[in-house]
Amino acid sequence: MTLPELTAFAVDLHDARLAELGFTLGTPRDAERRGAHVSVRHPDGWRICRALIEHRNVVPDFRHPDSIRLGLPPLYTRFVDVWDAVDRLVTLVEEGLHERMPAETARVT
């Protein structure tokens, strides 16, 4: 597995599962410009990020105003790990769990 394959998989999952939930891709589609993370954007990004950390055991980081960044280091991240993170994200949003999180942002996620 290579980094471009891993991040391409995350982009594909965005297109297949997250876009229909109001997410947009914040990361370049071109693998040469993407780096080792994939960023997804959502108007309620802060609360989604907090809910992932506090309730789904996924630790992304947040960038204002609406970006959730998922780091995908290929040394120890597997395709199933990417699938699981996106699946937890989808379930969290479908259940509305993020809506119970405070809207106030902190300096660090």
C-alpha positions, 0 to 999 in steps of 0.5 A: 500500500502506498500513500496515494492509494490510501488517500485515494481510497479516502477520497473515493469514500468521501464521494460515495458516502460523505458527499450525500451528507453535506460534506465537500472535499477540502483536499486536492483530488490530485494525489501529487498535491494531497499529502498524508491527510484528507480534509473534508468540509462540513458546515457543522465541522467543529461539532462533528470533529468533537463528536468523533473524538468523544464518542467514536474513537476517531481523532482528526483535527479541525481547521477553521472554518469547517475542515475535518482533517484525517491523517493517514500515515501509511506506515500504520494505517490500513484501508480498513482503518480508513473505512472504519473512520468514514463509517463512524463519521457517516453513522455519527452524522446520520444519528445526529450525535454531533448536534448534541455537542457544544457549538463553541470552538476551542483553540485545539481539537 
